[in-house]
Amino acid sequence: MNGELARQKETKSIFKNYNFMLLLVGQNVSNIGNGIHYTAVIVYLLSLLGEVGSGFHIAILSLCSSIPRIVLSPFLGVYVDKIDRKKIIVLTDIFRGACILVLSMLQLTNRLSLTAIFVVTTINAIVGTLFNPAVMASIPNIVHHNNLTQANSLNEMSIKLSYIVGAALCGFIYAPFGILGVFLINGVSYVLSGISEMFIKMPAIEIDETKEKVVKISKIKEFWNDFIEGLLFLKSKIVLMYLSGFALILNFFITPLLVIVLPKIIKFTLDLGPKELGIIDGMMPLGTILGMIVLSMLKEREKNFGLFSKGLVMEGVIIFLVGLPIIPQIQPYLSNYLIYLILCGLMLLLGGVLAFVNVPLLATIQKIVPDIYRGRFFSILTTLTMGITPLGTLFIGLVSDNMIPANIFLLVGFISFVASLGIFIVPKIREL
């Protein structure tokens, strides 16, 4: 086995690496399954609960999916380095498939409840917290170091594309087969993915137990000191405070808008179906991919202020524009499908603009944060941005049940636009 594994790692073409391709296909099936499940359940909730009440329950679904990842990622990631990664990958896929098949059996016997959906979504989110780091950590074990850049690029691209495919597939499966068909196909796909991953050849992990205990004790003692030092550093840098604030505002509003309000527009405002929802769900990730491709072809800049500042302003404008064609006084003059095409274009554009904000902003922060604080800063930023998203989801979910979608997009777009203008009045930010 070791000889075969070594031969595969030495393969010049990453596409001829049998183990990597099995891993990539298995991860794609899992991520497509996640996209199908999440979109299908949103469509189901919209149909079951109607326009008033569905927003809050979609928010609960989003919390069930996101909170386990936020809370458990720092802890469960440790076990990826202690347990056979191949077993984690195989068993988590099969287990998630079994959970989805349980939902299909409940639907088949007319016993499916919202509680069951939320519980399974939470369980799968917890299990997924083990699966994703196990895949990422396994790539260097089966790919030669000369091919790691290509392998990681292919892996990241496939993650984004698999979400687009999953959301689109959901519409085409849900329309003819309903939620039962989605659960059956998704559950079986997970199980087959787990079976295929059994054939991946992967080296066993060697663990120094003594060293692990020492490191564990050290981490417990140093964690809070490092975290507090990072917060003090952030507080001392006004530029980073402003940039972090923009990141928090965007995460509070944008994700909940797309997860909760946009599906309600498709279902109730435009009277369209799951196919259209699946397609528009994939527009923003597709736009982000296209934006990153364009950015990769541009020359490296010494200063990135122009890119990310204009991008922030454009985000607010685009969000505002989404609300215009669905204003009750304007909508009757446009066909629903024309409005849908306009929204698809705006979502595609929003994804591209997000790439022109996130990538230059990340590069700028990497340059201005000293190496000694960089890890702690990004850890704090990730914690804050991930932590604020569930609050925004709950807030927007409640608001969407009491305010028409047009007003929500117009208001959030105006707030984002005004907040983005604030970046131009801070001299130190303009120097970036």
C-alpha positions as a printed Julia matrix, in Angstrom:
432×3 Matrix{Float64}:
   0.0    0.0     0.0
   2.78   2.46    0.87
   4.48   1.83   -2.49
   1.25   2.45   -4.4
   0.57   5.58   -2.35
   4.06   6.89   -3.04
   3.61   6.23   -6.77
   0.32   8.14   -6.78
   1.87  11.09   -4.94
   4.71  11.28   -7.49
   2.23  11.43  -10.4
   2.97  14.57  -12.42
  -0.65  15.26  -13.38
  -2.98  15.86  -10.46
  -5.83  14.48  -12.56
  -4.07  11.09  -12.72
  -3.75  10.9    -8.94
  -6.36   8.24   -8.19
  -6.54   8.96   -4.46
  -6.89  12.72   -4.84
  -9.58  12.41   -7.5
 -11.56  10.02   -5.28
 -11.25  12.5    -2.42
 -12.26  15.41   -4.65
 -15.28  13.59   -6.08
 -16.38  12.51   -2.6
 -16.12  16.05   -1.25
 -18.0   17.45   -4.26
 -20.84  14.98   -3.77
 -21.01  15.97   -0.08
 -20.99  19.71   -0.81
 -23.54  19.34   -3.61
 -25.64  17.38   -1.12
 -25.39  20.22    1.38
 -26.54  22.72   -1.26
 -29.43  20.51   -2.36
 -30.59  19.84    1.2
 -30.43  23.46    2.36
 -32.18  24.91   -0.69
 -34.83  22.16   -0.71
 -35.71  22.7     2.94
 -36.04  26.46    2.35
 -38.46  25.79   -0.53
 -40.36  23.33    1.67
 -40.64  25.86    4.52
 -41.85  28.57    2.15
 -44.55  26.26    0.76
 -45.56  24.93    4.18
 -45.64  28.14    6.22
 -46.44  30.85    3.69
 -45.08  34.39    3.47
 -45.71  35.3     7.12
 -43.89  32.93    9.45
 -41.48  31.34    6.97
 -38.83  34.04    7.5
 -38.4   33.2    11.18
 -38.25  29.46   10.51
 -35.71  29.87    7.7
 -33.66  31.87   10.21
 -33.88  28.93   12.64
 -32.75  26.58    9.86
 -29.77  28.86    9.16
 -28.88  28.93   12.86
 -29.04  25.12   13.01
 -26.62  24.99   10.1
 -24.19  27.71   11.21
 -23.98  27.69   15.02
 -22.49  24.15   15.34
 -19.78  25.17   12.87
 -19.03  28.39   14.74
 -18.98  26.85   18.21
 -17.41  23.46   17.51
 -14.85  24.14   14.74
 -12.01  25.11   17.12
 -12.57  21.97   19.22
 -13.52  19.25   16.74
 -10.65  20.25   14.45
  -8.27  18.88   17.07
  -9.67  15.37   16.63
  -8.91  15.43   12.91
  -5.23  15.17   13.89
  -5.88  12.3    16.31
  -8.26   9.98   14.46
  -7.8    8.14   11.17
  -8.82  10.82    8.65
 -10.02   8.3     6.11
 -12.44   6.87    8.68
 -13.69  10.39    9.47
 -14.33  11.12    5.78
 -16.03   7.78    5.07
 -18.13   7.53    8.23
 -19.3   11.15    8.24
 -20.58  10.84    4.67
 -22.4    7.56    5.38
 -23.81   8.94    8.64
 -25.11  12.1     6.96
 -26.67   9.99    4.24
 -28.41   7.84    6.85
 -29.78  10.96    8.59
 -31.19  12.33    5.33
 -32.76   8.92    4.55
 -34.45   9.01    7.97
 -36.11  12.27    6.89
 -37.28  10.6     3.68
 -38.83   7.74    5.69
 -40.6   10.26    7.94
 -41.96  12.09    4.9
 -43.04   8.79    3.31
 -45.03   7.92    6.42
 -46.43  11.47    6.81
 -44.57  12.0    10.09
 -42.07  14.63    8.94
 -41.97  17.6    11.32
 -40.07  20.85   11.47
 -38.37  19.61   14.62
 -37.03  16.56   12.77
 -35.7   18.75    9.94
 -33.98  21.14   12.36
 -32.48  18.29   14.41
 -31.07  16.5    11.33
 -29.73  19.79    9.94
 -27.96  20.44   13.26
 -26.53  16.9    13.42
 -25.27  17.1     9.83
 -23.69  20.5    10.55
 -21.84  19.01   13.53
 -20.65  16.04   11.46
 -19.65  18.38    8.61
 -17.42  20.23   11.07
 -15.32  17.06   11.17
 -15.57  16.23    7.46
 -14.27  19.45    5.88
 -11.04  19.82    7.93
 -10.37  16.09    7.46
 -10.46  16.55    3.68
  -8.22  19.63    3.78
  -5.75  17.95    6.15
  -5.62  14.81    3.97
  -4.57  16.5     0.74
  -0.83  16.74    1.65
  -0.93  13.04    2.61
  -1.92  11.93   -0.89
  -0.54  14.72   -3.12
   3.15  15.44   -3.77
   4.29  18.81   -2.42
   5.03  20.0    -5.96
   1.35  19.56   -6.81
  -0.14  21.06   -3.63
  -0.86  24.51   -5.11
  -2.7   22.98   -8.05
  -4.53  20.52   -5.8
  -5.66  23.23   -3.34
  -6.72  25.56   -6.17
  -8.75  22.76   -7.74
 -10.23  21.9    -4.36
 -11.27  25.5    -3.55
 -12.74  26.01   -7.02
 -14.69  22.75   -6.76
 -16.14  23.8    -3.37
 -17.57  27.0    -4.86
 -18.81  25.26   -8.01
 -20.38  22.4    -6.05
 -22.57  24.87   -4.13
 -23.74  26.4    -7.43
 -24.49  22.93   -8.84
 -26.22  21.83   -5.63
 -28.53  24.84   -5.5
 -29.41  24.5    -9.19
 -29.94  20.72   -9.0
 -32.3   21.17   -6.06
 -34.77  23.08   -8.21
 -34.79  20.46  -10.95
 -35.2   17.6    -8.44
 -37.73  19.33   -6.17
 -40.1   20.41   -8.94
 -40.99  16.87  -10.18
 -40.26  14.78   -7.06
 -40.91  17.1    -4.11
 -39.07  17.04   -0.79
 -39.29  13.21   -0.63
 -37.38  12.84   -3.91
 -34.74  15.32   -2.75
 -34.2   13.46    0.53
 -33.98  10.04   -1.18
 -31.54  11.13   -3.92
 -29.44  13.19   -1.5
 -29.27  10.43    1.14
 -28.28   7.74   -1.36
 -25.65  10.07   -2.89
 -24.03  10.61    0.52
 -23.87   6.87    1.16
 -22.41   6.12   -2.29
 -19.86   8.9    -1.75
 -18.81   7.3     1.55
 -18.46   3.91   -0.13
 -16.28   5.33   -2.92
 -14.04   7.02   -0.33
 -13.28   3.61    1.19
 -10.95   2.99   -1.77
  -8.74   6.01   -0.99
  -5.26   4.95    0.11
  -4.08   7.2     2.93
  -1.19   6.85    5.42
  -1.94   6.39    9.1
  -1.36   9.36   11.43
   1.5    9.07   13.9
   0.78  10.81   17.2
   3.27  11.54   19.97
   0.97  11.27   23.02
   3.47  12.88   25.42
   3.97  15.84   23.14
   0.21  16.14   22.62
  -0.4   16.45   26.37
   2.3   19.12   26.76
   0.96  21.11   23.8
  -2.61  20.79   25.08
  -1.73  22.16   28.53
   0.31  24.96   26.98
  -2.53  25.92   24.66
  -5.04  26.11   27.5
  -2.77  28.45   29.47
  -1.8   30.66   26.55
  -5.09  30.84   24.62
  -6.77  33.62   26.61
  -3.59  35.65   26.98
  -3.05  35.55   23.2
  -6.72  36.35   22.53
  -6.67  39.38   24.87
  -3.39  40.61   23.34
  -5.0   40.38   19.91
  -8.01  42.42   21.07
  -5.74  45.09   22.57
  -3.77  45.26   19.32
  -7.0   45.63   17.32
  -8.19  48.38   19.67
  -4.92  50.29   19.23
  -5.21  50.39   15.43
  -8.04  52.7    14.3
  -7.66  51.56   10.67
  -8.2   47.91   11.58
 -11.13  48.86   13.8
 -12.86  50.56   10.86
 -12.11  47.75    8.41
 -13.3   45.12   10.89
 -16.45  47.15   11.45
 -17.26  47.08    7.73
 -16.74  43.31    7.69
 -19.17  42.91   10.61
 -21.83  45.13    8.98
 -21.64  43.14    5.74
 -21.9   39.78    7.52
 -24.8   41.02    9.66
 -26.93  42.05    6.67
 -25.88  40.45    3.38
 -25.92  36.73    4.21
 -29.37  36.85    5.89
 -30.74  38.87    2.96
 -29.72  36.19    0.48
 -30.69  33.25    2.69
 -34.1   34.52    3.88
 -35.45  37.49    1.92
 -34.35  36.52   -1.6
 -36.17  33.12   -1.5
 -39.34  34.9    -0.31
 -39.09  37.27   -3.27
 -38.82  34.35   -5.7
 -41.69  32.4    -4.11
 -44.2   35.06   -3.13
 -43.34  38.34   -4.86
 -42.54  36.86   -8.29
 -44.58  33.65   -7.95
 -41.75  31.49   -9.34
 -40.66  27.98   -8.38
 -37.71  26.01   -6.99
 -35.88  25.9   -10.35
 -35.65  29.66  -10.45
 -34.61  29.79   -6.79
 -31.85  27.23   -7.39
 -30.48  29.15  -10.36
 -30.45  32.57   -8.65
 -28.83  31.0    -5.56
 -25.87  30.07   -7.75
 -25.47  33.5    -9.35
 -23.52  35.18   -6.55
 -20.96  32.35   -6.07
 -20.52  32.29   -9.86
 -19.95  36.03   -9.86
 -17.37  35.64   -7.09
 -15.48  33.02   -9.1
 -15.49  35.24  -12.21
 -14.36  38.21  -10.09
 -11.44  36.22   -8.68
 -10.43  35.15  -12.19
 -10.38  38.8   -13.3
  -8.4   39.82  -10.2
  -5.82  37.09  -10.85
  -5.13  38.65  -14.27
  -4.59  42.17  -12.89
  -1.17  43.48  -11.93
  -0.31  43.54   -8.23
  -1.01  46.97   -6.69
   0.94  48.68   -3.95
  -2.27  50.32   -2.68
  -5.66  48.6    -2.74
  -7.85  51.39   -1.34
  -9.31  52.23   -4.73
 -10.47  48.67   -5.37
 -12.09  47.78   -2.06
 -13.5   51.27   -1.32
 -15.32  51.47   -4.67
 -16.4   47.87   -4.22
 -17.98  48.67   -0.84
 -19.91  51.57   -2.35
 -21.06  49.36   -5.24
 -22.33  46.71   -2.81
 -24.71  49.18   -1.22
 -25.87  50.4    -4.63
 -26.52  46.87   -5.92
 -28.46  45.84   -2.82
 -30.56  49.0    -3.17
 -31.2   48.24   -6.86
 -32.5   44.77   -5.98
 -35.36  46.43   -4.11
 -36.38  48.86   -6.88
 -38.14  46.57   -9.4
 -40.16  44.84   -6.66
 -41.58  48.05   -5.17
 -45.38  47.55   -5.3
 -45.83  50.74   -7.35
 -43.22  49.66   -9.95
 -43.66  45.87  -10.17
 -46.97  45.94  -12.17
 -45.17  47.65  -15.08
 -42.65  44.79  -15.4
 -43.18  41.09  -16.02
 -42.19  38.79  -13.18
 -39.7   36.94  -15.34
 -38.06  40.19  -16.47
 -37.66  41.17  -12.81
 -36.19  37.7   -12.15
 -33.61  38.15  -14.92
 -32.71  41.59  -13.52
 -32.23  40.07  -10.05
 -30.07  37.26  -11.47
 -27.85  39.86  -13.15
 -27.6   41.89   -9.94
 -26.68  38.78   -7.91
 -23.98  37.9   -10.45
 -22.65  41.46  -10.27
 -22.8   41.44   -6.46
 -20.68  38.28   -6.38
 -18.07  39.89   -8.62
 -18.02  43.05   -6.52
 -17.58  40.99   -3.35
 -14.45  39.45   -4.88
 -13.12  42.96   -5.61
 -13.74  43.86   -1.95
 -12.66  40.74   -0.09
  -9.44  39.87   -1.95
  -7.81  43.37   -1.93
  -9.05  43.98    1.62
  -7.5   40.7     2.79
  -4.22  41.53    1.07
  -4.2   45.0     2.68
  -4.82  43.63    6.17
  -2.11  41.0     5.68
   0.34  43.78    4.87
  -0.48  46.14    7.76
  -0.8   43.56   10.56
   2.62  42.58   11.96
   3.49  38.91   11.64
   3.54  38.45   15.42
  -0.16  39.46   15.65
  -1.45  38.22   12.29
  -2.7   34.82   13.41
  -4.46  36.25   16.46
  -6.01  39.08   14.46
  -7.51  36.78   11.81
  -8.71  34.42   14.53
 -10.54  37.3    16.26
 -11.92  38.65   12.97
 -13.19  35.2    11.97
 -14.79  34.69   15.39
 -16.53  38.08   15.28
 -17.77  37.82   11.69
 -19.02  34.23   12.1
 -20.56  35.08   15.45
 -22.51  38.1    14.21
 -24.06  36.27   11.24
 -26.54  34.24   13.35
 -27.66  37.47   15.06
 -28.24  39.08   11.67
 -30.07  35.97   10.48
 -32.46  36.02   13.42
 -33.01  39.78   13.08
 -33.68  39.7     9.31
 -35.86  36.6     9.75
 -38.14  38.43   12.17
 -38.14  41.62   10.08
 -38.98  39.73    6.87
 -42.21  38.46    8.44
 -43.31  42.04    9.14
 -41.88  44.11    6.25
 -42.15  43.73    2.49
 -38.93  42.52    0.75
 -38.58  45.69   -1.34
 -38.34  47.89    1.76
 -35.82  45.54    3.39
 -33.46  45.64    0.39
 -33.87  49.39   -0.05
 -33.17  50.06    3.63
 -30.17  47.7     3.87
 -28.79  49.04    0.58
 -29.06  52.63    1.87
 -27.4   51.72    5.2
 -24.57  49.88    3.4
 -24.07  52.79    0.99
 -23.89  55.4     3.75
 -21.59  53.2     5.87
 -19.27  52.66    2.89
 -18.95  56.4     2.34
 -17.52  56.64    5.84
 -14.39  54.88    4.62
 -13.46  57.98    2.58
 -13.37  60.29    5.62
 -10.69  58.32    7.5
  -7.33  59.63    6.21
  -5.32  56.58    7.29
  -7.61  54.25    5.35
  -7.23  56.34    2.19
  -3.48  55.76    2.41
  -3.85  51.97    2.14
